[in-house]
Amino acid sequence: MLATMLGVPLVTNALSVESGDSGITANTRIGQEDLSLPALVTVERGYVLRFPSHPYQPFSHPEEQGH
């Protein structure tokens, strides 16, 4: 909707974007798209957020614990 309001080309979930002679090339999971500038490009997240499954416990040496 925003791209339509602005009158610019749209590509979503780009894995990478490279500049070219007459615009940009966006690589997506579906394929490659050449776009003129200005353009609206959204980028796919390149990583998965991971959270620890248990509380953090600081590392300590056995010598420091008196063993």
Secondary structure, DSSP 4 states (H G I P E B T S, - for coil): -HHHHHT--EEEEESEEEE-SSSEEEE-SS-EEEEPSS-EEEE--SS-----SS-------GGGGT-
